[in-house]
Amino acid sequence: MDTDLTVLVEEAATIAESAGREILSIYAGHFDVETKADDSPLTAADRAAHTLINRALETLTPDIPVLSEEGGLPDFEARRHWSRYWLVDPLDGTREFIKRNGEFTVNIALIVAGRPVLGVIHAPVLNRTYLGIHALDAEFLPGKVSVPYRQAERRDADGVVPLGTRRLEDRSPVLVVSRSHRHPQVERLLERLPPVETLSMGSSLKFCLVAEGSADCYPRFGPTSEWDSAAAQAIVEAAGGCVIRTDGEPLRYNTKPSILNPNFIALGDPSWGWMDYLDGLPVEER
């Protein structure tokens, strides 16, 4: 299989959309809800999407490992040697799925050297797909790079729309916050910032609002897993933004035994004075 990122992102989008149709077939009927060991919910839709995506990616790129939320976590001593791998959340926003509010997604990312270089987010109920490629140079896929430096777009009933974050300049920031997880440190950040507008959204769609210029910032405090953020980070960065820890360092992947992220913030305009307001907020390595 050719590993050109422009080919892989199209294949990943097709796989995510197929998983979305599988999810919708379950969403339309009755489904049971289980509780995993970490107290997060699990449904038949999570399992069905995982099975479809895992099989499709293993067929597409048999030489690239797949790490999925529902597939178990390999020992770090094995995965630390992966130079590239697929990182998948088959159903991001299971709580939103259970609430039937439509704000859930399928997330597929390609990680190379600790960075998400390709991301796909598909929102089944919206029939909308976000795609992003953020490749710096040939070190990521030697001999196979024929992609632009950044490429990001949204596809839905309105067609294909290029994505781009917006510059803040003198406007009041718009922050998008979790519908299900409002952390005290988010309140602390809101108190520090000048007057802001807030929006609520579920799953990885919060990142997508930043990537498309509908919001300026998504702060996330409290535990998340790497599969929650990877695809979205690729899309935000491809659109001109960044995803950083609260100390200003980039969010990176597969660098430690734990799959949990530190606190992070997605920014549409990295040149704005965000670090003045983040100063002293905890990173919380996990």
NUBAKOL-62150 format. One line per field, with one value per residue: x, y, z of N, C-alpha, C in turn; residue in three letters. Coordinates in pm, whole numbers. Layout:
// residues N
nxx: [X, ...] $
nyy: [Y, ...] $
nzz: [Z, ...] $
caxx: [X, ...] $
cayy: [Y, ...] $
cazz: [Z, ...] $
cxx: [X, ...] $
cyy: [Y, ...] $
czz: [Z, ...] $
type: [ALA, ...] $
***
This chain:
// residues 286
nxx: [85, 62, 213, 167, 55, -168, -312, -358, -516, -756, -837, -859, -1068, -1279, -1299, -1367, -1617, -1760, -1760, -1913, -2167, -2222, -2238, -2464, -2665, -2700, -2754, -3005, -3177, -3259, -3015, -2783, -2603, -2285, -2043, -1709, -1386, -1272, -1487, -1606, -1855, -1971, -2081, -2260, -2214, -1962, -1801, -1863, -1779, -1507, -1423, -1472, -1306, -1051, -1003, -1013, -800, -582, -584, -543, -289, -82, 165, 166, 106, -203, -359, -624, -897, -1075, -933, -745, -439, -118, 191, 417, 688, 687, 539, 677, 873, 751, 762, 570, 214, -136, -384, -677, -1006, -1289, -1552, -1597, -1714, -1909, -2089, -2241, -2354, -2516, -2692, -2818, -2777, -2641, -2379, -2126, -1834, -1623, -1286, -976, -630, -298, 5, 333, 660, 586, 411, 91, 26, -170, -520, -858, -1189, -1510, -1847, -2122, -2409, -2431, -2341, -2084, -1744, -1422, -1093, -740, -400, -77, 223, 566, 826, 1034, 1118, 916, 772, 974, 1085, 828, 680, 459, 303, 118, 240, 51, -285, -627, -971, -1333, -1603, -1929, -2289, -2289, -2073, -1720, -1517, -1246, -1048, -961, -806, -887, -761, -714, -668, -812, -1048, -1290, -1218, -1359, -1448, -1464, -1621, -1643, -1941, -1997, -1790, -1689, -1430, -1276, -1038, -1081, -1274, -1111, -933, -1115, -1181, -945, -911, -988, -1325, -1522, -1685, -1866, -1902, -2073, -2004, -1995, -1761, -1495, -1572, -1543, -1276, -1294, -1449, -1266, -1076, -1221, -1261, -1476, -1453, -1207, -1050, -999, -991, -867, -884, -808, -831, -774, -754, -496, -605, -829, -757, -577, -644, -790, -599, -422, -587, -651, -392, -324, -498, -390, -369, -273, -198, -131, 44, -22, 209, 312, 446, 440, 172, 237, 278, 271, 496, 536, 458, 186, -128, -263, -337, -163, -288, -422, -445, -624, -558, -661, -533, -215, -41, -153, -174, -182, -23, 22, -206, -218, -13, 111, -101, -175, 19, -1, 113, 44] $
nyy: [-121, 216, 473, 744, 1039, 1179, 984, 803, 958, 983, 716, 660, 833, 715, 472, 566, 679, 453, 317, 499, 463, 208, 260, 430, 251, 111, 313, 388, 208, 3, -16, -164, -47, -75, -68, 22, -68, 172, 325, 444, 454, 185, 61, -145, -19, 103, -127, -245, -48, -39, -299, -294, -77, -156, -395, -293, -106, -273, -425, -226, -110, -324, -321, -126, -70, -81, 107, 107, 240, 42, -187, -284, -218, -230, -338, -87, -124, -261, -97, 143, 139, 177, 343, 460, 462, 376, 554, 525, 623, 460, 539, 837, 1017, 864, 903, 1112, 981, 798, 978, 1055, 1294, 1347, 1442, 1301, 1121, 957, 882, 888, 868, 913, 852, 966, 945, 1043, 1250, 1363, 1326, 1300, 1326, 1223, 1302, 1195, 1279, 1107, 1158, 1419, 1379, 1459, 1520, 1579, 1650, 1633, 1703, 1728, 1753, 1781, 1738, 1523, 1335, 1199, 1015, 859, 910, 903, 1130, 1349, 1571, 1868, 2119, 2185, 2076, 2102, 2028, 2040, 1821, 1794, 1813, 2057, 2054, 2067, 2231, 2439, 2444, 2683, 2837, 3128, 3464, 3638, 3910, 4211, 4115, 3969, 3659, 3342, 3067, 2717, 2475, 2172, 1977, 1777, 1769, 1988, 2147, 2265, 2411, 2514, 2705, 2871, 2964, 3105, 3311, 3456, 3548, 3814, 3947, 3684, 3475, 3173, 2843, 2529, 2188, 1844, 1566, 1527, 1731, 1978, 2057, 2081, 2307, 2504, 2458, 2527, 2795, 2887, 2908, 3010, 2881, 2581, 2464, 2192, 2034, 1786, 1424, 1284, 1055, 956, 880, 1035, 1288, 1290, 1272, 1506, 1698, 1685, 1792, 2052, 2165, 2141, 2326, 2563, 2620, 2526, 2266, 2251, 2177, 2307, 2432, 2529, 2353, 2131, 1895, 1557, 1210, 863, 857, 769, 526, 552, 612, 842, 1187, 1496, 1806, 2020, 2260, 2374, 2594, 2850, 3082, 3096, 3308, 3496, 3630, 3394, 3253, 3425, 3404, 3139, 3093, 2934, 2757, 2412, 2144, 1868, 1591, 1257] $
nzz: [0, -92, 93, 83, 228, 136, 7, 216, 393, 259, 244, 517, 581, 439, 577, 835, 781, 705, 948, 1087, 970, 1062, 1335, 1339, 1270, 1503, 1681, 1606, 1720, 2009, 2267, 2494, 2784, 2911, 3183, 3192, 3337, 3412, 3473, 3254, 2992, 2778, 2469, 2227, 1990, 2016, 2016, 1766, 1583, 1645, 1565, 1287, 1202, 1288, 1144, 883, 874, 929, 698, 507, 572, 654, 778, 968, 1304, 1496, 1737, 1943, 2133, 2220, 2187, 2364, 2547, 2440, 2595, 2710, 2660, 2424, 2242, 2249, 2062, 1824, 1523, 1376, 1389, 1387, 1562, 1734, 1814, 1830, 1887, 1987, 2252, 2383, 2590, 2487, 2272, 2412, 2529, 2305, 2157, 1929, 1922, 1875, 1761, 1515, 1537, 1377, 1366, 1237, 1378, 1382, 1484, 1737, 1678, 1562, 1232, 1052, 1047, 1093, 1150, 1191, 1200, 1255, 1278, 1188, 936, 853, 780, 895, 787, 814, 733, 852, 787, 835, 711, 504, 687, 809, 643, 474, 143, 44, 66, -67, -22, 72, 301, 497, 515, 533, 570, 557, 501, 392, 349, 226, 61, -5, 220, 275, 571, 820, 1091, 1292, 1330, 1632, 1712, 1809, 1906, 2134, 2288, 2187, 2362, 2358, 2544, 2735, 2724, 2901, 3086, 3295, 3423, 3730, 3681, 3430, 3487, 3638, 3442, 3280, 3453, 3452, 3191, 2954, 2896, 2765, 2521, 2556, 2427, 2416, 2359, 2253, 2253, 2006, 1846, 1959, 1919, 1643, 1603, 1666, 1464, 1234, 1268, 1419, 1686, 1931, 2118, 2296, 2605, 2796, 3091, 3331, 3318, 2999, 2724, 2489, 2244, 2239, 2156, 1938, 1650, 1626, 1699, 1482, 1283, 1380, 1386, 1117, 1016, 1097, 1366, 1705, 1942, 2269, 2578, 2909, 2983, 2755, 2590, 2305, 2258, 2282, 2174, 2276, 2444, 2695, 2956, 3044, 2887, 2919, 2870, 2957, 3105, 2853, 2581, 2303, 2042, 1826, 1730, 1766, 1808, 1972, 2309, 2484, 2671, 2882, 3032, 3091, 3263, 3546, 3567, 3619, 3471, 3513, 3469, 3370] $
caxx: [0, 133, 195, 147, -46, -291, -386, -401, -623, -880, -874, -903, -1201, -1375, -1314, -1441, -1756, -1821, -1785, -2026, -2292, -2243, -2282, -2600, -2760, -2724, -2810, -3147, -3257, -3228, -2882, -2746, -2485, -2201, -1946, -1574, -1314, -1245, -1620, -1659, -1956, -1938, -2200, -2235, -2164, -1817, -1739, -1880, -1692, -1369, -1396, -1467, -1189, -928, -984, -988, -665, -485, -582, -488, -146, -50, 292, 150, 22, -326, -390, -763, -947, -1143, -852, -644, -319, 6, 292, 495, 817, 666, 493, 770, 957, 674, 795, 442, 102, -270, -441, -819, -1119, -1398, -1671, -1560, -1836, -2010, -2195, -2330, -2427, -2621, -2791, -2879, -2775, -2572, -2246, -2024, -1753, -1525, -1157, -863, -508, -170, 111, 469, 761, 521, 325, -17, 49, -293, -635, -993, -1300, -1639, -1964, -2223, -2542, -2418, -2288, -1978, -1611, -1308, -968, -623, -264, 21, 353, 671, 926, 1043, 1155, 800, 748, 1087, 1067, 688, 609, 420, 186, 143, 281, -74, -408, -739, -1100, -1456, -1690, -2067, -2388, -2257, -1957, -1588, -1482, -1114, -1049, -857, -834, -897, -675, -794, -650, -872, -1178, -1300, -1207, -1468, -1397, -1556, -1600, -1709, -2078, -2006, -1674, -1651, -1329, -1250, -930, -1142, -1333, -1000, -887, -1217, -1170, -825, -921, -1084, -1460, -1523, -1807, -1842, -1989, -2064, -2010, -1945, -1661, -1389, -1627, -1492, -1156, -1332, -1493, -1143, -1015, -1296, -1270, -1597, -1409, -1065, -976, -1062, -906, -910, -820, -860, -780, -821, -659, -433, -694, -931, -707, -479, -698, -828, -478, -375, -676, -631, -261, -329, -577, -314, -365, -181, -248, -15, 26, -37, 340, 351, 508, 343, 117, 303, 213, 348, 625, 538, 371, 45, -191, -337, -280, -162, -379, -381, -532, -621, -563, -672, -434, -104, 35, -219, -102, -243, 64, 6, -321, -194, 96, 78, -201, -99, 30, -52, 156, -31] $
cayy: [0, 343, 545, 887, 1083, 1219, 860, 747, 1035, 948, 581, 670, 896, 613, 378, 633, 695, 320, 294, 585, 399, 97, 322, 480, 139, 77, 435, 398, 111, -12, -71, -171, 30, -138, 22, -34, -63, 312, 386, 501, 367, 105, 11, -229, 67, 114, -253, -266, 46, -85, -416, -253, 7, -233, -484, -215, -49, -382, -460, -112, -94, -433, -296, -19, -115, -8, 120, 152, 243, -82, -301, -318, -135, -309, -295, 25, -172, -299, 12, 256, 126, 205, 472, 514, 373, 433, 575, 526, 620, 418, 618, 941, 1080, 761, 963, 1188, 877, 748, 1086, 1073, 1435, 1355, 1503, 1198, 1113, 851, 949, 808, 948, 847, 911, 939, 1006, 1112, 1359, 1326, 1388, 1282, 1309, 1220, 1300, 1184, 1293, 1033, 1220, 1539, 1338, 1557, 1465, 1671, 1585, 1718, 1653, 1825, 1687, 1883, 1710, 1385, 1240, 1125, 901, 875, 874, 894, 1255, 1433, 1638, 2005, 2135, 2171, 2059, 2074, 2058, 1982, 1770, 1765, 1835, 2182, 2035, 2065, 2364, 2444, 2488, 2774, 2904, 3273, 3548, 3703, 4055, 4281, 4058, 3888, 3518, 3248, 2940, 2604, 2396, 2042, 1969, 1677, 1773, 2127, 2134, 2390, 2489, 2590, 2823, 2958, 3029, 3201, 3427, 3532, 3605, 3923, 3893, 3585, 3400, 3029, 2749, 2393, 2087, 1715, 1489, 1599, 1844, 2101, 2092, 2116, 2447, 2585, 2440, 2595, 2937, 2924, 2933, 3044, 2807, 2471, 2419, 2066, 1997, 1657, 1313, 1236, 960, 1005, 861, 1141, 1416, 1281, 1311, 1647, 1780, 1692, 1880, 2189, 2213, 2156, 2447, 2681, 2637, 2438, 2200, 2255, 2162, 2437, 2496, 2576, 2248, 2061, 1768, 1448, 1080, 740, 891, 722, 408, 591, 664, 962, 1318, 1603, 1915, 2081, 2364, 2389, 2736, 2887, 3185, 3077, 3432, 3577, 3617, 3291, 3206, 3515, 3357, 3000, 3089, 2882, 2649, 2286, 2053, 1740, 1470, 1141] $
cazz: [0, -96, 220, 61, 324, 68, -18, 344, 457, 190, 287, 657, 581, 394, 688, 942, 739, 712, 1090, 1123, 929, 1156, 1461, 1324, 1268, 1643, 1740, 1570, 1795, 2152, 2296, 2635, 2823, 3012, 3245, 3189, 3464, 3447, 3492, 3131, 2934, 2660, 2401, 2109, 1882, 2036, 1975, 1622, 1513, 1665, 1482, 1147, 1177, 1309, 1030, 761, 880, 917, 557, 433, 601, 746, 847, 1066, 1416, 1528, 1880, 1952, 2270, 2255, 2147, 2463, 2543, 2443, 2690, 2659, 2610, 2284, 2156, 2247, 1943, 1703, 1459, 1329, 1422, 1385, 1694, 1699, 1907, 1741, 1918, 2082, 2300, 2409, 2673, 2397, 2200, 2502, 2543, 2171, 2114, 1800, 1931, 1891, 1641, 1491, 1526, 1329, 1347, 1212, 1460, 1335, 1570, 1848, 1631, 1472, 1101, 974, 1133, 1038, 1246, 1122, 1287, 1179, 1274, 1103, 806, 830, 800, 900, 753, 826, 718, 900, 773, 832, 608, 458, 792, 856, 555, 380, 4, 6, 96, -180, 34, 114, 441, 573, 436, 623, 509, 609, 395, 433, 243, 158, -23, 58, 268, 338, 710, 865, 1218, 1275, 1412, 1736, 1707, 1923, 1939, 2255, 2251, 2202, 2415, 2352, 2666, 2734, 2774, 3006, 3176, 3323, 3527, 3802, 3620, 3319, 3550, 3676, 3319, 3239, 3541, 3416, 3057, 2934, 2870, 2658, 2492, 2565, 2357, 2467, 2254, 2296, 2179, 1936, 1772, 2021, 1841, 1506, 1605, 1660, 1332, 1129, 1297, 1492, 1823, 1938, 2219, 2369, 2714, 2854, 3216, 3374, 3236, 2869, 2667, 2368, 2130, 2241, 2104, 1829, 1519, 1634, 1698, 1343, 1208, 1428, 1342, 972, 989, 1136, 1511, 1775, 2063, 2358, 2722, 2973, 2995, 2622, 2510, 2220, 2304, 2211, 2186, 2292, 2504, 2834, 2972, 3054, 2766, 2957, 2837, 3056, 3068, 2727, 2528, 2157, 2013, 1687, 1700, 1861, 1829, 2075, 2435, 2569, 2779, 2997, 3109, 3130, 3359, 3677, 3562, 3627, 3358, 3562, 3398, 3418] $
cxx: [87, 107, 196, 33, -176, -376, -442, -516, -757, -929, -926, -1041, -1308, -1403, -1397, -1588, -1830, -1853, -1902, -2160, -2324, -2295, -2427, -2703, -2794, -2792, -2961, -3236, -3224, -3088, -2859, -2620, -2412, -2109, -1811, -1506, -1285, -1373, -1673, -1757, -1907, -2068, -2160, -2181, -2013, -1747, -1746, -1788, -1546, -1335, -1382, -1338, -1060, -900, -947, -846, -559, -475, -514, -337, -104, 80, 283, 59, -100, -344, -528, -809, -1006, -1061, -748, -517, -195, 103, 381, 629, 807, 633, 587, 862, 881, 715, 670, 333, -29, -321, -589, -907, -1242, -1528, -1634, -1687, -1946, -2123, -2293, -2414, -2543, -2731, -2869, -2885, -2694, -2429, -2139, -1955, -1676, -1392, -1048, -744, -392, -63, 245, 565, 697, 430, 210, 0, -74, -408, -765, -1091, -1429, -1750, -2083, -2358, -2540, -2382, -2177, -1844, -1508, -1181, -853, -495, -171, 158, 461, 773, 938, 1083, 1037, 770, 854, 1055, 924, 613, 584, 295, 219, 183, 161, -191, -520, -869, -1212, -1542, -1826, -2161, -2362, -2136, -1828, -1548, -1342, -1125, -933, -896, -834, -802, -763, -789, -716, -1009, -1174, -1295, -1340, -1407, -1505, -1521, -1683, -1852, -2088, -1896, -1632, -1559, -1307, -1138, -978, -1205, -1225, -945, -987, -1212, -1050, -839, -1007, -1221, -1460, -1665, -1774, -1947, -1971, -2081, -1954, -1837, -1557, -1441, -1584, -1367, -1194, -1383, -1374, -1083, -1089, -1317, -1397, -1568, -1259, -984, -1062, -966, -958, -823, -887, -820, -852, -716, -609, -522, -807, -887, -628, -532, -732, -706, -423, -457, -656, -498, -256, -404, -507, -307, -260, -253, -127, -55, 17, 97, 393, 415, 402, 294, 176, 245, 314, 488, 641, 445, 222, -5, -266, -261, -260, -272, -329, -483, -514, -646, -573, -566, -319, -28, -29, -156, -158, -156, 57, -105, -305, -88, 47, -30, -128, -96, -30, -15, 85, 31] $
cyy: [124, 420, 696, 932, 1124, 1098, 806, 825, 1005, 810, 584, 733, 796, 513, 440, 647, 561, 284, 378, 526, 281, 150, 367, 367, 94, 192, 442, 305, 112, -67, -67, -90, -45, -32, -47, -14, 80, 394, 457, 404, 296, 52, -81, -147, 86, -10, -273, -174, 5, -200, -377, -175, -73, -325, -406, -158, -157, -431, -351, -103, -202, -414, -187, -68, -25, -11, 183, 147, 109, -206, -345, -237, -223, -253, -187, -20, -221, -178, 132, 254, 152, 340, 540, 413, 450, 443, 607, 537, 586, 495, 717, 1016, 977, 815, 1044, 1092, 825, 850, 1111, 1219, 1456, 1402, 1398, 1178, 982, 920, 852, 901, 858, 922, 869, 1016, 1092, 1226, 1305, 1400, 1380, 1261, 1311, 1215, 1297, 1191, 1229, 1103, 1344, 1504, 1435, 1492, 1576, 1593, 1683, 1642, 1763, 1757, 1794, 1859, 1560, 1286, 1153, 1002, 905, 825, 875, 1025, 1333, 1509, 1784, 2009, 2120, 2158, 2022, 2112, 1988, 1939, 1738, 1796, 1964, 2171, 2029, 2208, 2360, 2499, 2583, 2838, 3054, 3345, 3626, 3854, 4120, 4226, 3988, 3741, 3443, 3115, 2834, 2511, 2269, 2053, 1878, 1688, 1919, 2128, 2267, 2475, 2565, 2717, 2923, 3033, 3135, 3327, 3515, 3608, 3730, 3865, 3801, 3534, 3253, 2952, 2612, 2294, 1957, 1662, 1579, 1715, 1977, 2149, 2144, 2259, 2541, 2577, 2516, 2744, 2982, 2953, 2954, 2951, 2695, 2427, 2288, 2032, 1870, 1549, 1298, 1136, 1010, 985, 965, 1265, 1408, 1328, 1459, 1738, 1794, 1792, 2026, 2244, 2229, 2283, 2575, 2707, 2549, 2375, 2184, 2218, 2301, 2505, 2542, 2470, 2177, 1932, 1657, 1313, 966, 767, 835, 602, 443, 646, 795, 1089, 1403, 1703, 1979, 2186, 2372, 2536, 2761, 2986, 3174, 3205, 3523, 3545, 3516, 3255, 3298, 3466, 3214, 2988, 3039, 2775, 2515, 2210, 1918, 1624, 1348, 1012] $
czz: [0, 34, 202, 153, 257, 32, 113, 407, 390, 232, 431, 666, 539, 506, 800, 906, 739, 857, 1138, 1086, 1021, 1289, 1451, 1322, 1409, 1715, 1718, 1652, 1944, 2168, 2447, 2660, 2934, 3073, 3248, 3324, 3508, 3464, 3368, 3067, 2808, 2601, 2285, 1993, 1893, 1981, 1823, 1542, 1526, 1572, 1336, 1117, 1187, 1190, 904, 760, 868, 773, 475, 449, 701, 823, 952, 1179, 1435, 1680, 1891, 2097, 2311, 2222, 2247, 2441, 2549, 2547, 2629, 2603, 2466, 2198, 2153, 2126, 1813, 1646, 1404, 1365, 1407, 1529, 1675, 1822, 1823, 1763, 2027, 2123, 2322, 2496, 2588, 2312, 2284, 2522, 2414, 2130, 1986, 1805, 1963, 1757, 1633, 1464, 1482, 1305, 1311, 1290, 1403, 1424, 1679, 1808, 1548, 1339, 1012, 1072, 1054, 1154, 1166, 1225, 1216, 1167, 1184, 959, 762, 863, 795, 872, 770, 805, 764, 902, 757, 721, 586, 567, 835, 773, 446, 241, -44, 26, -33, -140, 64, 260, 532, 476, 531, 553, 581, 490, 452, 318, 166, 67, 58, 92, 328, 480, 736, 996, 1196, 1370, 1511, 1726, 1828, 1962, 2074, 2215, 2270, 2246, 2402, 2467, 2658, 2786, 2895, 3112, 3197, 3445, 3599, 3741, 3496, 3374, 3590, 3554, 3273, 3324, 3505, 3285, 3055, 2903, 2748, 2637, 2504, 2486, 2421, 2352, 2310, 2204, 2112, 1852, 1832, 1947, 1703, 1497, 1600, 1520, 1223, 1157, 1363, 1638, 1822, 2027, 2276, 2479, 2772, 2975, 3268, 3276, 3103, 2820, 2532, 2245, 2127, 2164, 1974, 1694, 1517, 1632, 1557, 1262, 1249, 1377, 1190, 931, 1034, 1284, 1575, 1894, 2154, 2500, 2784, 3001, 2859, 2535, 2424, 2286, 2218, 2253, 2200, 2348, 2645, 2848, 2977, 2921, 2793, 2918, 2962, 3022, 2938, 2684, 2377, 2124, 1864, 1644, 1800, 1892, 1933, 2210, 2532, 2689, 2900, 3089, 3158, 3239, 3496, 3677, 3550, 3496, 3392, 3469, 3456, 3367] $
type: [MET, ASP, THR, ASP, LEU, THR, VAL, LEU, VAL, GLU, GLU, ALA, ALA, THR, ILE, ALA, GLU, SER, ALA, GLY, ARG, GLU, ILE, LEU, SER, ILE, TYR, ALA, GLY, HIS, PHE, ASP, VAL, GLU, THR, LYS, ALA, ASP, ASP, SER, PRO, LEU, THR, ALA, ALA, ASP, ARG, ALA, ALA, HIS, THR, LEU, ILE, ASN, ARG, ALA, LEU, GLU, THR, LEU, THR, PRO, ASP, ILE, PRO, VAL, LEU, SER, GLU, GLU, GLY, GLY, LEU, PRO, ASP, PHE, GLU, ALA, ARG, ARG, HIS, TRP, SER, ARG, TYR, TRP, LEU, VAL, ASP, PRO, LEU, ASP, GLY, THR, ARG, GLU, PHE, ILE, LYS, ARG, ASN, GLY, GLU, PHE, THR, VAL, ASN, ILE, ALA, LEU, ILE, VAL, ALA, GLY, ARG, PRO, VAL, LEU, GLY, VAL, ILE, HIS, ALA, PRO, VAL, LEU, ASN, ARG, THR, TYR, LEU, GLY, ILE, HIS, ALA, LEU, ASP, ALA, GLU, PHE, LEU, PRO, GLY, LYS, VAL, SER, VAL, PRO, TYR, ARG, GLN, ALA, GLU, ARG, ARG, ASP, ALA, ASP, GLY, VAL, VAL, PRO, LEU, GLY, THR, ARG, ARG, LEU, GLU, ASP, ARG, SER, PRO, VAL, LEU, VAL, VAL, SER, ARG, SER, HIS, ARG, HIS, PRO, GLN, VAL, GLU, ARG, LEU, LEU, GLU, ARG, LEU, PRO, PRO, VAL, GLU, THR, LEU, SER, MET, GLY, SER, SER, LEU, LYS, PHE, CYS, LEU, VAL, ALA, GLU, GLY, SER, ALA, ASP, CYS, TYR, PRO, ARG, PHE, GLY, PRO, THR, SER, GLU, TRP, ASP, SER, ALA, ALA, ALA, GLN, ALA, ILE, VAL, GLU, ALA, ALA, GLY, GLY, CYS, VAL, ILE, ARG, THR, ASP, GLY, GLU, PRO, LEU, ARG, TYR, ASN, THR, LYS, PRO, SER, ILE, LEU, ASN, PRO, ASN, PHE, ILE, ALA, LEU, GLY, ASP, PRO, SER, TRP, GLY, TRP, MET, ASP, TYR, LEU, ASP, GLY, LEU, PRO, VAL, GLU, GLU, ARG] $
***
